Amino acid sequence: MRGIKRIAVAAMAVGVLAAAGCGGGDKPIGSASSNPTSSTSSGGSTGQYKKGGTVTIANVGGQTWPCQFNPFNPAVNQQALGFVYEPLTFVNVLKSGATTPMLATAFTWSPKKDSIVFTIRDGVKWSDGQPFSADDVVYTFNLMKQQPALDLYALWTGAGLTSVTAAGNKVTLQFKGAAEPYFFNFANQVGIVPKHIWSTGEAAAKPATWPNTKPIGTGAFTVESCTSNNITYAANGSYWQPGKPYIQKVQYPAYLDNNPANLDLASGKAQWGGQYIPNIDNFYKSKSPDNNYWFPPTANVAIIPNLDPSHKVTSNLAVRQAIAYTLDREQISKIGESGYQPAANQSGVVTPTFDKYVDKDALTAAGYDKPNPDKAKQLLQSAGYSSSNPLKLSIITVTGYTDWDASLAVVKQQLAAVGIELSIQDLQQQSFNQKLYTGDFDLAYNSQAGGPTPYYELRQLLYSKNSAPIGKQASTNYERYINPAVDKLFDQYGSADPDTQVKLIKQISSYMIKDVPLIPTTESVDWYQYNTTDIQGWPTQDDPYAQPAPYNIPDVGQVLTNLYSKSAQK
């Protein structure tokens, strides 16, 4: 899918919006960031619609489909979570963390926020007809404890989760200390799996790598068929939300390049897109009044240097500083991303979304507020490089991401001006993932997930327990950054008051400036195109009931359960 991006973080209108969505929806049961029994959230379409219609998704994956649907495998879980597997609670980061009940109908925190009790929904069935229960929830979380490779958010090893138990329809998660910041991860990003499937056979023996070609879930869709070229999802006839889903089929073709996907979107052959379209008003919007787009800002696109000591060049701080000082991020934004993605900054904090967390004085004091190629040349010279001994580096990226290719062409040109020769390796998504996860690269170009505050993206990027030794799969900290002082700051965040949390983020981002563990280039946006000729109920800037790009999980499930076909209503 579109990089490793999963979560968008804030609403900003760029482009033309159509009033496609209807207001209303399920009433939420709490908030991940405030009182656990109050908040508000819209939920897209209201009322009952007749069933019918097909949605075709045009989202470039840079690979053909492997037809695997393991929700614990980050290489394939974007085809599983939201479609087939569901979380306990949906957290909408576009609406300040407002929550919507999913497999849990309610939750209650303890006074110290060190334990939480979920009330598990009655009457839900797995898509094979077996009943869903609290035992499935307990099994899912304990499986993550038994198999650390499945614990993608370091809940057991970093967040302090100590036990998950059930009593009737109540499930209790107990933590060592205050754990409210982790709600977004454990309640919203963990897809619950069926114990009766995962506790036997190959699933039990190798849960991290089990292909799970015929997934059984509680979600609104099942996998009807899958080939290397297309996934067909079919409506789950026994889905627990009454009357939903309205859409009966989802077609998900595999695209290796942006261009054919963009043509399908412009022509209306596909209704839902999630990639960069250059000159979008002329190429896409002008083709039909029903073609619309919206680009909420998300997280960061960054150059990821390999920090493992076995990579002597990229683990050298002077080299990383030289790259960071060289980059003209405004030019990368303008040329590589048509200005749709704003320039990023070395603190790693997305602006203006999270302005209060940015220490602009620290950026200026370090000299990262503007390009400084002379400083870069000095650093390279100190590291032993010169015109007679040029620094040669390679960077991996995903084939077919034409905007990333354009951005890297700008990066290559800028680095060449200070004496760095950069070679760009375009890889199919599976090959890229394998190299990224296991640390088989010098530099990588990638984008990850965000959340309601900068804490979520930064924790994924910098928390050492999200990493792994070279050759082993890291869950998110692919650069292998290990700093106990930074880990300690992350560990303090959960029990801190809001003002202290802001200070902690500024302290964490100071290490982005000091250690340069990765080098942000642009602020990733949530690429989103949608056609309203027949399909209605889309999220819009006016009704941001979910993050709108089809690669966002589990948000894709929220969108698909609110879409309906206008022609089917006749």
Order of alpha helices (4+ residues) and beta strands (2+ residues): beta-beta-beta-beta-beta-alpha-beta-beta-alpha-alpha-alpha-beta-beta-beta-alpha-beta-alpha-beta-beta-alpha-alpha-alpha-beta-alpha-beta-alpha-beta-alpha-alpha-alpha-beta-beta-beta-alpha-beta
